[in-house]
Amino acid sequence: MPLPDDEVESVRQVVSALRTSLEERPTRYVELSARTNFSFLRGASRPEDLVRKAKNLGYDALAITDTDGMYGMVRAWLEAKKVGLRLIVGCELTVEDGSTVTVYVENSAGYTNLCKILTLSHARHKKGEAGIPLADLCAHAEGLWALVFFPYEGAREIAAAFGARASMAIHMHKDGRDRARFAQAEDAARTVGLSLCATGRVLFAEPADKPVLDVLHCIREGTTLDAAGRDLLPNAEAHLRSDEEMVKLFGNHPAWIARSRTIADACRFSLSELRYDFPSHDPADPRHPNVRLAELSWAGAESRYAASGGVPESVRAQIEKELALIAKLDVAPYFLSVHEIIQMARRRDILCQGRGSAANSAVCFALGITAVDPARTNLLFERFLSAERHEPPDIDVDFEHERREEVIQDIYAKYGRDKAAMVSEVICYRGKSALREVGKVFGFSLEQIDRLSNLVSYWDSVGSVSEKRLREHGFDPDDGRVQNTLALSKRIQGFPRHLSIHVGGFVLSARPLTDVAPVEPATMPGRTVIPWDKDDMDALGFFKVDVLGLGMLTAIRKAMDAIVGGNPEKLSAIDRLARIPAEDPAVYDALCNADTVGVFQIESRAQMAMLPRLRPRKFYDLVVQVAIVRPGPIQGGMVHPYLRRRNGEEAVDPPHRILQPILERTLGVPLFQEQVMQIAIVGAGYTGGEADQLRRDMAAWRKNGNLARHKDRLRQGFRERGISEAFSERLYTQIQGFGEYGFPESHAASFALLVYASSWLKLHEPAAFAAALVNSQPMGFYSPSTLLQDAQRHGVTVKPIAIEASQWDLHLEDATTIRLGFRLVKSLGEEAGQRIEQARARAPFSSLEDLATRAALNRGELSALAEAGAISSLVGGGAGDAAAAEPANRRQAIWRAHAPREDSGLFRGMTLDSAVPQLAEPSRAEQLVLDYARTGVSVGDHPMKIARAQLGARVKRAKDLLMAPKGMRVEVAGMVICRQRPATASGVVFMTLEDETGFINLVLWARTFEALHRVATTASLVRVKGKVDRSDIPVTNAGSAMPTATIHVIVESMVPLSTSPDTPRRRRRAVATGEAKMAEVQGEIGEALPSMSRDFH
């Protein structure tokens, strides 16, 4: 007879309560020894994977014990909070006698002691190594529990220092040594007086992870799987096992199991207990930080607006609002510290500028931190700081990248090395590096490893490798070794390789940082780091100041310094930058023409394609230009509506009059994050903090799905205010696009200032700008060769490196002439370059031997200069421009640089008077290869100039495409200078070729790229067949009739360029005219020419 419904429901509730009770019941055993992949090649599972596995196995707690650090602890803690598992903070320490001791944190005092132990253990060793003296470990035992692994001679000292909080660990891995290990551990524990504790000695989460650990072991030891032999684990018993399994495994020793529970119950410290304090007290200034900040802000605002009649009322109200919120959140010390860092740079005359969401702040503008005037922009402070957001503000400041170190050392000097440290960055295995390392482990030859790494591009994952691609690169897809290499490379993609320094994140503390975090010395002298990345810092609530290096600021500074006529008024760099004339129509003409090679932020292929369509005519257009070529606007379907409205093809019709002020400047189309937030506030009734949460949710909507909760709220709010349902749906789609990457308007406005400055310098001072760009490398989209070729097309004369005229940097000989510098010569260091300049200042060099002696150059440095063509004049019978001595003396110079020296080696004391052989002059092709291989630059030649004679008229030049109609089939050829596959392009790859007349933009659809993968990713010179695609845009509102076409070649086929004659008729003519030998040498260029491409994703 069935039970009544109410009794059935009662039974269900009882069963559910019983299940919940069983799930929440503490396990008898707790795993206290678990390494993650943040033990750097000593653990094979991610912290999150171990935590989830422990939760799935029914554990209520888990200890993460990585070796010599807490590198993955924050990630594990976040995952543990998410799944409802208590994380025990621990660490496996290396003692200097070579043994290990694992410690666990009981309370805050124990955590501080662990931080101090880790700081000491790394301070005395080179990066990547650690070791703590036993005495120092014992001296910091308070608040820690210890687990020693047998055999360990220091067990007595540990027992004495830790007392009842010390135990001896025992594990069972079924490796044939368990019985002996048990007996010895029991004897040792009894002798020393320690309790035994069962552990799993976990190295990975699942048994299937064991091959990953084997590979990581071989990478760490620099060996192969074949050679590793018995060094590898004999089985997969080091995986995380359940409470039931462990209890059964140690069935005869229940006390050992119980000990793990005792330790786990005692060690209840959580990272959520950390209390971090930002520096707030300046001994030299007794005023409260809020008072100091208010006084500095008002003084700065008066100075900023002095020339325009005073602070506008709107700005004054905004400053008052911001100061009130800053005081409420108690973050005034943070603003004061950033202001002080800006002043450090100003005192040294270093260009700097704040960016990012901080540019939404009127206080930041008043303090001189940012350069975006709130009176001229529609900024939203809540994008930067809000009462609802319980986290510290985040201000990013860019500095000249070559002088940033001066500011960094000033920060250390002011706050003290014990209270300041940089944030770490975790360097992980990517496709190429994973394939290389795993390929070595499987015993592939170096040549095969090179081919393996070429299977993927910089933007690819190992999972994208197809059988066709494998065959193209000479691998058998059915070969077991190849299959295992791919499978295990895919497994370790994303695994941490090592720690590096974050690009600029600084953590400052009111008390010694070792109270709240370990501190390690960085590889770079004079720097220390906290071994957590920026996301870890955010999760822990640490205040981070980003002291970033920006190459364009360096380049702008150097360009202003190089301008002929100098700086007679001795103005500061920031004042000279401010004097660049605003809103120059000629600058906008150049931008409409996409003449932006080297220009900040708008030099990419996609930006160049957009410029003739958007046709900027004023500063705000540059703000839009910077932001519109981003995944957010593209995937949100915002680009085309904006362009149609800008070109008068579509009416500018705001969705509702209350949204008009928000969308007016972007023609009714939301392009910026701040606009979405303002629409939510004005159109749907959100508070500022709620709107900021919307921004956060849309940034992570693919990851956590939290964006969905806003859909109905937005729809209802819009409906109540009379905004159409259609707009609500369209906006929601656009918001999802922003989740891929939408630019804040404040950030775009900050960058637009540098876009304009660099555009003005390129137009009006092309020689100074080009030289500055090359002198500021590495930076930007293009190589020095491309930058200098572009300068030559703009009327700049470029002279080669010459021993009698060059300096270390490129310099201007007059307003339109650049002399190349020694910095371009590979294998020639700056010290050698300075020695050359100093010796030459005393007297000109009379010979190669004189140069070598007085500049103290070794044979390698001489050879580098000779191959670069810099010292040809010294073997040509007298001084003079090196160009005049080329090419006759270049090979002689190389010979002489490599010749035996009378003052060294076997020939010491002998007279070497044998005649120098008369060597044939190098061909144009050989000189070109030498130029690119040794300097990356060729002044008077280009590979395509040499190749052009053999290609025939059917192979079009870049300038020929300007008149090519859409759909025309063409052949083109050139040197690959850039490859890019944006995440928003659905697998489409964009390539840029350079020939002797300009650039050729190629589009490879995903299927085409896969078919042409090898040549598209490895060839330096290519020949392409394809179809012209162009978009000719009618001129409606541009200031002048600029060329308004964007031209691409849709690739159908691509082959490496061979410069040898390609038809029987041409071959016969080459023989008849004596060009055959030259063509034979030219045919080597494609193989000998180093890659000049910069690849992006």
Backbone hydrogen bonds, N-H to C=O, Kabsch-Sander energy under -0.5 kcal/mol:
donor,donor_aa,acceptor,acceptor_aa,energy
8,V,4,P,-2.4
9,E,5,D,-2.5
10,S,6,D,-1.6
11,V,7,E,-2.5
12,R,8,V,-2.5
13,Q,9,E,-2.1
14,V,10,S,-2.0
15,V,11,V,-2.7
16,S,12,R,-2.7
17,A,13,Q,-2.6
18,L,14,V,-2.3
19,R,15,V,-2.6
20,T,16,S,-2.6
21,S,17,A,-2.4
22,L,18,L,-2.4
23,E,19,R,-2.5
24,E,20,T,-2.2
25,R,21,S,-0.9
32,L,30,V,-0.5
35,R,202,V,-2.5
37,N,45,S,-2.5
39,S,36,T,-1.7
40,F,37,N,-1.0
44,A,203,L,-2.8
50,L,46,R,-2.0
51,V,47,P,-2.3
52,R,48,E,-2.5
53,K,49,D,-2.4
54,A,50,L,-2.5
55,K,51,V,-2.3
56,N,52,R,-2.6
57,L,53,K,-1.8
58,G,55,K,-1.4
59,Y,54,A,-2.3
62,L,86,R,-1.9
63,A,31,E,-2.3
64,I,88,I,-1.6
65,T,34,A,-2.7
65,T,63,A,-0.6
68,D,92,E,-2.9
69,G,66,D,-0.7
73,M,70,M,-1.2
74,V,70,M,-0.5
76,A,72,G,-2.1
77,W,73,M,-2.6
78,L,74,V,-2.5
79,E,75,R,-2.1
80,A,76,A,-2.7
81,K,77,W,-2.3
82,K,78,L,-1.7
83,V,79,E,-2.2
84,G,80,A,-1.3
85,L,80,A,-2.6
86,R,60,D,-2.3
87,L,85,L,-0.6
88,I,62,L,-3.1
88,I,86,R,-0.5
89,V,87,L,-0.6
90,G,64,I,-1.1
90,G,88,I,-0.5
91,C,103,V,-1.9
92,E,66,D,-2.4
93,L,91,C,-0.8
93,L,101,V,-3.0
95,V,93,L,-0.6
95,V,99,S,-2.9
96,E,132,I,-1.8
98,G,95,V,-2.7
101,V,93,L,-2.0
102,T,147,L,-2.8
103,V,91,C,-2.5
104,Y,145,W,-2.3
105,V,89,V,-2.6
106,E,104,Y,-0.6
106,E,143,G,-2.8
107,N,143,G,-0.9
111,Y,107,N,-2.1
112,T,108,S,-2.4
113,N,109,A,-2.2
114,L,110,G,-2.3
115,C,111,Y,-2.4
116,K,112,T,-2.2
117,I,113,N,-2.7
118,L,114,L,-2.6
119,T,115,C,-2.1
120,L,116,K,-2.5
121,S,117,I,-2.5
122,H,118,L,-1.5
123,A,119,T,-1.8
124,R,120,L,-0.9
125,H,122,H,-1.4
129,E,126,K,-2.1
131,G,121,S,-1.4
132,I,94,T,-2.3
137,L,133,P,-2.1
138,C,134,L,-2.5
139,A,135,A,-1.7
140,H,136,D,-0.8
140,H,137,L,-1.0
141,A,138,C,-1.1
144,L,141,A,-2.1
145,W,104,Y,-2.2
146,A,165,R,-2.6
147,L,102,T,-2.8
148,V,167,S,-2.5
149,F,100,T,-0.9
150,F,169,A,-0.7
155,A,152,Y,-1.3
156,R,153,E,-0.6
158,I,154,G,-2.1
159,A,155,A,-2.7
160,A,156,R,-2.4
161,A,157,E,-2.3
162,F,158,I,-3.0
163,G,159,A,-1.8
165,R,162,F,-2.1
166,A,163,G,-1.6
167,S,146,A,-1.6
168,M,195,S,-3.2
169,A,148,V,-3.4
170,I,197,C,-2.1
172,M,199,T,-0.5
181,R,177,R,-2.6
182,F,178,D,-2.7
183,A,179,R,-2.1
184,Q,180,A,-2.5
185,A,181,R,-2.4
186,E,182,F,-2.5
187,D,183,A,-2.0
188,A,184,Q,-2.6
189,A,185,A,-2.9
190,R,186,E,-2.3
191,T,187,D,-2.3
192,V,188,A,-2.4
193,G,189,A,-2.2
194,L,189,A,-2.3
195,S,166,A,-0.7
197,C,168,M,-2.6
198,A,256,W,-1.7
199,T,170,I,-2.3
202,V,33,S,-2.7
203,L,238,A,-2.9
204,F,238,A,-1.3
209,D,206,E,-2.0
210,K,207,P,-1.7
212,V,209,D,-0.6
213,L,209,D,-1.7
214,D,210,K,-2.1
215,V,211,P,-2.2
216,L,212,V,-2.6
217,H,213,L,-2.7
218,C,214,D,-2.1
219,I,215,V,-2.4
220,R,216,L,-2.6
221,E,217,H,-2.3
222,G,218,C,-1.1
223,T,218,C,-2.1
225,L,441,V,-2.5
228,A,224,T,-2.0
229,G,225,L,-1.1
231,D,228,A,-2.4
232,L,229,G,-1.5
239,H,236,A,-0.8
240,L,204,F,-0.8
240,L,205,A,-0.7
246,M,242,S,-2.3
247,V,243,D,-2.6
248,K,244,E,-2.2
249,L,245,E,-2.6
250,F,246,M,-2.3
251,G,248,K,-1.4
253,H,250,F,-2.3
256,W,253,H,-1.0
257,I,253,H,-1.2
258,A,254,P,-2.6
259,R,255,A,-2.0
260,S,256,W,-1.0
260,S,257,I,-0.6
261,R,257,I,-1.2
262,T,258,A,-2.2
263,I,259,R,-2.4
264,A,260,S,-2.3
265,D,261,R,-2.6
266,A,262,T,-1.5
267,C,263,I,-2.0
268,R,106,E,-0.8
268,R,266,A,-1.4
269,F,105,V,-0.9
273,E,270,S,-2.1
274,L,271,L,-1.6
276,Y,274,L,-0.5
282,D,280,S,-0.6
285,D,282,D,-2.5
291,V,288,H,-0.5
292,R,288,H,-2.5
293,L,289,P,-2.6
294,A,290,N,-2.2
295,E,291,V,-2.5
296,L,292,R,-2.3
297,S,293,L,-2.5
298,W,294,A,-2.5
299,A,295,E,-2.2
300,G,296,L,-2.4
301,A,297,S,-2.5
302,E,298,W,-2.4
303,S,299,A,-1.9
304,R,300,G,-2.6
305,Y,301,A,-2.2
306,A,303,S,-0.9
308,S,305,Y,-1.1
309,G,306,A,-1.0
310,G,305,Y,-2.4
316,R,312,P,-2.6
317,A,313,E,-2.6
318,Q,314,S,-1.8
319,I,315,V,-2.7
320,E,316,R,-2.1
321,K,317,A,-2.3
322,E,318,Q,-2.5
323,L,319,I,-2.8
324,A,320,E,-1.9
325,L,321,K,-1.9
326,I,322,E,-2.8
327,A,323,L,-2.2
328,K,324,A,-2.1
329,L,325,L,-2.5
330,D,326,I,-0.7
330,D,327,A,-0.5
331,V,326,I,-2.0
334,Y,331,V,-0.8
335,F,331,V,-1.3
336,L,332,A,-2.4
337,S,333,P,-2.2
338,V,334,Y,-2.2
339,H,335,F,-2.4
340,E,336,L,-2.2
341,I,337,S,-2.1
342,I,338,V,-2.2
343,Q,339,H,-2.1
344,M,340,E,-1.9
345,A,341,I,-1.6
346,R,342,I,-2.4
347,R,343,Q,-2.6
348,R,344,M,-1.0
349,D,346,R,-1.5
350,I,345,A,-2.6
351,L,349,D,-0.5
353,Q,398,D,-2.2
354,G,369,I,-2.5
355,R,396,D,-2.5
358,A,355,R,-0.8
359,A,356,G,-1.7
360,N,357,S,-2.1
361,S,358,A,-2.0
365,F,361,S,-1.5
366,A,362,A,-2.5
367,L,363,V,-2.3
368,G,365,F,-1.1
369,I,364,C,-2.2
370,T,364,C,-1.2
373,D,371,A,-0.7
376,R,373,D,-1.6
379,L,377,T,-0.7
383,R,380,L,-1.6
384,F,381,F,-2.1
385,L,381,F,-2.6
389,R,386,S,-0.6
390,H,388,E,-0.8
391,E,389,R,-1.8
395,I,544,K,-0.6
396,D,355,R,-0.8
396,D,394,D,-0.5
397,V,546,D,-2.5
398,D,353,Q,-2.9
399,F,548,L,-2.6
400,E,351,L,-1.4
401,H,550,L,-1.1
403,R,400,E,-1.3
404,R,400,E,-0.8
406,E,403,R,-1.0
407,V,403,R,-0.9
408,I,404,R,-2.3
409,Q,405,E,-2.5
410,D,406,E,-1.7
411,I,407,V,-2.2
412,Y,408,I,-2.1
413,A,409,Q,-2.2
414,K,410,D,-2.3
415,Y,411,I,-2.6
416,G,412,Y,-2.2
419,K,416,G,-1.6
420,A,416,G,-0.5
421,A,507,V,-2.0
422,M,528,T,-2.8
423,V,505,G,-2.7
424,S,530,I,-0.8
424,S,532,W,-2.3
425,E,500,S,-2.5
427,I,425,E,-0.7
427,I,498,H,-2.6
428,C,426,V,-0.6
429,Y,495,F,-2.6
431,G,460,D,-0.6
434,A,430,R,-2.9
435,L,431,G,-2.2
436,R,432,K,-2.3
437,E,433,S,-2.4
438,V,434,A,-2.6
439,G,435,L,-2.3
440,K,436,R,-1.8
441,V,437,E,-1.8
442,F,438,V,-1.8
443,G,440,K,-1.7
444,F,439,G,-2.3
449,I,445,S,-2.5
450,D,446,L,-2.1
451,R,447,E,-1.7
452,L,448,Q,-2.5
453,S,449,I,-2.5
454,N,450,D,-1.3
455,L,452,L,-1.7
456,V,453,S,-1.0
460,D,457,S,-1.2
464,S,461,S,-1.8
465,V,462,V,-1.8
470,L,466,S,-2.0
471,R,467,E,-2.3
472,E,468,K,-2.4
473,H,469,R,-1.5
474,G,471,R,-1.8
475,F,470,L,-2.7
479,D,476,D,-1.9
483,Q,479,D,-2.4
484,N,480,G,-2.6
485,T,481,R,-2.1
486,L,482,V,-2.3
487,A,483,Q,-2.6
488,L,484,N,-2.6
489,S,485,T,-2.0
490,K,486,L,-2.2
491,R,487,A,-1.4
492,I,488,L,-1.8
493,Q,489,S,-0.9
494,G,429,Y,-3.0
495,F,492,I,-2.5
497,R,427,I,-3.9
498,H,427,I,-1.4
500,S,425,E,-3.2
502,H,423,V,-2.9
506,F,545,V,-2.9
507,V,421,A,-3.3
508,L,543,F,-0.6
509,S,419,K,-2.3
510,A,277,D,-3.0
513,L,418,D,-2.9
515,D,512,P,-2.0
516,V,513,L,-2.2
517,A,513,L,-2.2
520,E,529,V,-3.1
522,A,527,R,-2.3
527,R,524,M,-1.2
529,V,520,E,-3.2
530,I,422,M,-2.8
532,W,530,I,-1.7
537,M,533,D,-2.2
538,D,534,K,-2.4
539,A,535,D,-2.2
540,L,536,D,-1.9
541,G,537,M,-0.8
541,G,538,D,-0.8
542,F,537,M,-2.2
545,V,506,F,-2.8
546,D,395,I,-1.9
546,D,544,K,-0.5
547,V,504,G,-3.3
547,V,545,V,-0.8
548,L,397,V,-2.8
548,L,546,D,-1.0
550,L,399,F,-3.0
553,L,550,L,-0.6
554,T,550,L,-1.3
555,A,551,G,-2.6
556,I,552,M,-2.9
557,R,553,L,-2.3
558,K,554,T,-2.7
559,A,555,A,-2.6
560,M,556,I,-2.4
561,D,557,R,-2.1
562,A,558,K,-1.8
563,I,559,A,-1.2
566,G,563,I,-2.3
570,K,567,N,-2.3
576,R,572,S,-2.3
577,L,573,A,-2.3
578,A,574,I,-1.9
579,R,575,D,-1.0
580,I,577,L,-1.3
587,V,584,D,-0.8
588,Y,584,D,-1.5
589,D,585,P,-2.2
590,A,586,A,-2.0
591,L,587,V,-2.0
592,C,588,Y,-2.6
593,N,589,D,-1.3
594,A,591,L,-2.1
595,D,590,A,-2.5
596,T,594,A,-1.6
599,V,596,T,-2.1
602,I,600,F,-0.7
608,M,604,S,-2.7
609,A,605,R,-2.2
610,M,606,A,-1.5
611,L,607,Q,-2.0
613,R,610,M,-1.0
614,L,610,M,-2.8
615,R,611,L,-3.1
621,D,618,K,-0.9
622,L,618,K,-1.0
622,L,619,F,-1.1
623,V,619,F,-1.3
624,V,620,Y,-2.0
625,Q,621,D,-2.7
626,V,622,L,-2.5
627,A,623,V,-1.4
628,I,624,V,-2.6
629,V,625,Q,-0.9
630,R,628,I,-1.6
632,G,741,Y,-3.2
634,I,630,R,-2.1
635,Q,631,P,-3.0
636,G,632,G,-2.1
637,G,634,I,-1.4
638,M,633,P,-2.7
639,V,633,P,-0.9
642,Y,638,M,-1.7
643,L,639,V,-2.4
644,R,640,H,-2.8
645,R,641,P,-2.2
646,R,642,Y,-2.4
647,N,643,L,-2.2
648,G,645,R,-1.1
649,E,644,R,-2.8
650,E,644,R,-0.9
653,D,651,A,-1.3
659,L,656,H,-1.5
660,Q,657,R,-1.0
663,L,659,L,-2.1
664,E,660,Q,-1.6
666,T,663,L,-0.7
667,L,664,E,-1.4
668,G,663,L,-3.0
669,V,666,T,-1.9
671,L,669,V,-0.6
673,Q,743,F,-1.2
676,V,672,F,-1.5
677,M,673,Q,-2.1
678,Q,674,E,-2.7
679,I,675,Q,-2.7
680,A,676,V,-2.0
681,I,677,M,-1.9
682,V,678,Q,-3.1
683,G,679,I,-2.7
684,A,679,I,-0.6
684,A,680,A,-1.0
685,G,681,I,-0.9
686,Y,680,A,-2.2
691,A,687,T,-2.5
692,D,688,G,-1.8
693,Q,689,G,-1.8
694,L,690,E,-2.0
695,R,691,A,-2.0
696,R,692,D,-2.1
697,D,693,Q,-2.7
698,M,694,L,-2.5
699,A,695,R,-1.5
700,A,696,R,-1.1
701,W,698,M,-0.7
704,N,700,A,-2.6
705,G,700,A,-0.6
705,G,701,W,-1.2
708,A,705,G,-1.2
709,R,706,N,-1.0
710,H,707,L,-2.2
711,K,707,L,-0.5
711,K,708,A,-1.1
712,D,708,A,-0.6
714,L,710,H,-2.9
715,R,711,K,-2.4
716,Q,712,D,-2.8
717,G,713,R,-2.4
718,F,714,L,-2.7
719,R,715,R,-2.3
720,E,716,Q,-2.4
721,R,717,G,-1.0
722,G,719,R,-1.4
723,I,718,F,-3.2
728,S,724,S,-1.6
729,E,725,E,-2.2
730,R,726,A,-2.4
731,L,727,F,-3.0
732,Y,728,S,-2.0
733,T,729,E,-1.9
734,Q,730,R,-2.1
735,I,731,L,-2.8
736,Q,732,Y,-1.9
737,G,733,T,-1.5
738,F,734,Q,-2.0
739,G,735,I,-1.3
740,E,737,G,-1.5
741,Y,737,G,-0.8
742,G,738,F,-0.9
748,A,744,P,-2.2
749,A,745,E,-2.7
750,S,746,S,-2.0
751,F,747,H,-2.3
752,A,748,A,-2.3
753,L,749,A,-1.2
754,L,750,S,-0.8
754,L,751,F,-0.6
755,V,751,F,-2.0
756,Y,752,A,-2.5
757,A,753,L,-1.9
758,S,754,L,-2.5
759,S,755,V,-2.1
760,W,756,Y,-2.6
761,L,757,A,-2.1
762,K,758,S,-2.2
763,L,759,S,-2.1
764,H,760,W,-2.8
765,E,761,L,-2.4
769,F,765,E,-2.7
770,A,766,P,-2.3
771,A,767,A,-2.5
772,A,768,A,-2.2
773,L,769,F,-2.4
774,V,770,A,-2.1
775,N,771,A,-2.5
776,S,772,A,-0.9
776,S,773,L,-0.7
777,Q,774,V,-1.3
787,L,783,S,-2.3
788,L,784,P,-2.5
789,Q,785,S,-2.5
790,D,786,T,-2.3
791,A,787,L,-1.9
792,Q,788,L,-2.4
793,R,789,Q,-1.8
794,H,790,D,-0.8
794,H,791,A,-0.9
795,G,792,Q,-1.7
796,V,791,A,-2.2
797,T,816,T,-2.9
799,K,797,T,-0.5
799,K,818,I,-3.3
803,I,870,A,-2.5
805,A,802,A,-1.5
806,S,802,A,-3.1
807,Q,809,D,-0.6
811,H,819,R,-1.9
813,E,817,T,-2.1
814,D,817,T,-1.0
817,T,814,D,-1.4
818,I,797,T,-3.2
819,R,811,H,-3.1
820,L,799,K,-2.3
820,L,818,I,-0.6
822,F,807,Q,-2.4
823,R,808,W,-2.6
824,L,821,G,-1.6
825,V,822,F,-1.9
826,K,824,L,-0.7
826,K,934,R,-3.1
828,L,825,V,-1.5
829,G,827,S,-0.6
833,G,829,G,-2.0
834,Q,830,E,-2.6
835,R,831,E,-2.1
836,I,832,A,-2.0
837,E,833,G,-2.0
838,Q,834,Q,-2.5
839,A,835,R,-2.5
840,R,836,I,-2.5
841,A,837,E,-1.8
842,R,838,Q,-0.9
842,R,839,A,-0.6
843,A,839,A,-1.4
848,L,874,L,-0.6
851,L,847,S,-2.2
852,A,848,L,-2.5
853,T,849,E,-2.2
854,R,850,D,-2.6
855,A,851,L,-2.2
856,A,853,T,-0.6
857,L,852,A,-1.6
862,L,858,N,-2.3
863,S,859,R,-2.7
864,A,860,G,-2.1
865,L,861,E,-2.1
866,A,862,L,-2.6
867,E,863,S,-2.9
868,A,864,A,-1.5
869,G,866,A,-1.5
870,A,865,L,-2.5
871,I,865,L,-0.6
874,L,871,I,-1.2
875,V,872,S,-1.4
876,G,873,S,-0.8
878,G,873,S,-0.8
884,A,881,D,-1.0
885,A,881,D,-0.9
885,A,882,A,-0.5
886,E,882,A,-0.6
886,E,883,A,-0.8
889,N,885,A,-2.4
890,R,887,P,-1.0
891,R,887,P,-0.8
893,A,889,N,-2.4
894,I,890,R,-2.1
895,W,891,R,-2.5
896,R,892,Q,-2.8
897,A,893,A,-2.4
898,H,894,I,-1.6
899,A,895,W,-0.9
904,S,901,R,-1.1
907,F,904,S,-0.9
908,R,905,G,-1.5
909,G,902,E,-1.7
910,M,907,F,-2.1
912,L,910,M,-0.7
913,D,911,T,-1.1
919,L,917,P,-0.9
927,Q,923,S,-2.5
928,L,924,R,-2.6
929,V,925,A,-2.4
930,L,926,E,-2.3
931,D,927,Q,-2.9
932,Y,928,L,-2.5
933,A,929,V,-2.6
934,R,930,L,-2.5
935,T,931,D,-2.9
936,G,931,D,-1.2
937,V,931,D,-0.9
945,K,942,H,-1.3
946,I,942,H,-1.4
947,A,943,P,-2.2
948,R,944,M,-2.0
949,A,945,K,-0.6
950,Q,947,A,-1.4
951,L,947,A,-0.8
951,L,948,R,-1.1
952,G,948,R,-1.1
955,V,952,G,-1.2
956,K,954,R,-0.9
956,K,971,E,-3.1
961,L,957,R,-1.0
961,L,958,A,-0.8
962,L,959,K,-0.8
963,M,960,D,-1.1
964,A,961,L,-1.0
967,G,1028,V,-3.1
968,M,965,P,-1.7
970,V,1026,G,-2.7
971,E,954,R,-0.8
972,V,1024,V,-2.4
973,A,956,K,-0.6
974,G,1022,V,-1.9
975,M,994,E,-2.6
976,V,1020,S,-2.8
977,I,992,T,-2.7
978,C,992,T,-1.1
979,R,1094,R,-1.2
980,Q,990,F,-2.5
981,R,1096,F,-1.2
983,A,1097,H,-0.5
985,A,982,P,-1.6
986,S,983,A,-0.5
988,V,985,A,-1.9
989,V,1004,L,-2.6
990,F,980,Q,-3.4
991,M,1002,L,-1.7
992,T,978,C,-2.4
993,L,1000,I,-3.0
994,E,975,M,-2.2
995,D,998,G,-2.6
1000,I,993,L,-2.5
1002,L,991,M,-3.3
1002,L,1000,I,-0.5
1003,V,1049,V,-2.3
1004,L,989,V,-2.8
1005,W,1003,V,-0.6
1009,F,1005,W,-3.0
1010,E,1006,A,-2.2
1011,A,1007,R,-2.0
1012,L,1008,T,-2.1
1013,H,1010,E,-0.9
1016,A,1012,L,-2.8
1017,T,1013,H,-1.8
1018,T,1014,R,-1.5
1019,A,1015,V,-1.8
1020,S,1086,G,-0.5
1022,V,974,G,-2.3
1023,R,1055,V,-2.8
1024,V,972,V,-3.3
1025,K,1053,S,-2.2
1026,G,970,V,-2.3
1027,K,1050,I,-1.9
1028,V,968,M,-2.7
1029,D,1048,H,-2.9
1031,S,1046,T,-1.6
1032,D,1030,R,-0.5
1033,I,1031,S,-0.6
1033,I,1044,T,-2.2
1036,T,1034,P,-0.6
1042,M,1040,S,-2.2
1046,T,1031,S,-1.1
1047,I,1045,A,-0.5
1048,H,1029,D,-2.8
1049,V,1001,N,-2.4
1050,I,1027,K,-3.2
1050,I,1048,H,-0.5
1051,V,1003,V,-2.5
1051,V,1049,V,-0.7
1052,E,1025,K,-3.0
1053,S,1025,K,-1.9
1055,V,1023,R,-2.3
1057,L,1021,L,-2.5
1059,T,1057,L,-0.5
1062,D,950,Q,-0.5
1067,R,1063,T,-2.5
1068,R,1064,P,-2.5
1069,R,1065,R,-2.2
1070,A,1066,R,-2.5
1071,V,1067,R,-2.0
1072,A,1068,R,-2.4
1073,T,1069,R,-2.2
1074,G,1070,A,-0.6
1074,G,1071,V,-0.8
1075,E,1070,A,-2.1
1076,A,1070,A,-1.5
1079,A,1075,E,-2.9
1080,E,1076,A,-2.2
1081,V,1077,K,-2.0
1082,Q,1078,M,-2.7
1083,G,1079,A,-2.0
1084,E,1081,V,-1.8
1085,I,1082,Q,-2.1
1086,G,1082,Q,-0.5
1088,A,1084,E,-2.8
1089,L,1085,I,-3.3
1094,R,977,I,-1.7
1095,D,1093,S,-0.5
1096,F,979,R,-2.6
